[in-house]
Amino acid sequence: MSSTGYRDYFKVLGVERNANTDSIKGAFRKLARKYHPDVNPGDENAEAKFKEISEAYEVLSDPEKRRRYEQYGEYWNQATNNPSNGFDVDFGNYGNFDEFINDLLGRLGGPRGASGFPGGKGSKWNSAKNSINLDAEVKVQINFAESFQGTSRTLSVNEERVQVKIPSGVKSGSRLRLKGKGNIQPGMGRRGDLYLIIQVSPHKIWRLEGDQLFADLPLSLDEMVLGANITVITPDGEAQVNIPPGTSMGSNLRLKAKGWPLHGSRGDLIFTIKIALPEEWSPEELQHFQELKRIRCNNPRESWLKSARI
């Protein structure tokens, strides 16, 4: 916006002529949010008003410019050996409203703004391509059950509440795209995409390796030796599983199509057999072990001893 012609910048911002820096900053924030083009899409009067209050803040927030303005009035901009070309807002340089506000307020020495989404790509100016990346990223934490069954989240995106459906079978590190829900280019109407980066909390029992779902299955010594039909828990609920006689520790028991949700199908559920010994044995159990020791025919280390010899 050109600085030719006199404007009472104090009246533009609605502050007294003796207003301090904090009062000027507060007045500008309030008016900027009221007249910002994103709040008034297609309203040329609001955009002109927004540029006017921005020009007023640019002058009154700078001690030297304010001194010259108060001293020379409408000729303040010519009262220097290095005259300014005026104030012009280029909305294309900013990814969202807060980025513009923080950048402008930063000229008083405050921090410059960044992306409207924490940890995201932001809306960073790419001078090499002379364009803006309006895409953004946000991390979404879900638990294991939510990742298996699917869930939903309500996110606040540029002051808009967006309902997001997270499909079943989503894995940690997955990127979900919400088209047209990213950062906004002020004054231009362009909007990028929002990418949800899914993070799944680990489960105490279930673990996902590729497309296969694993879990350790504790068995007693007699169940491993004699075999058994036992009740187990799967992600779908209880199921009956047959343990073959002579099952060894570390072997796998596979349940077809009972595992992780895939595209229109299910992966396998794989139980890894673990032996679960009690902390204490009853006298009767110990007596049976003594008898087993007496009648045992094989040496469990026989093949091991042969292989170990050099």
Order of alpha helices (4+ residues) and beta strands (2+ residues): alpha-alpha-alpha-alpha-alpha-beta-beta-beta-alpha-beta-beta-beta-beta-beta-beta-alpha-beta-beta-beta-beta-alpha-alpha
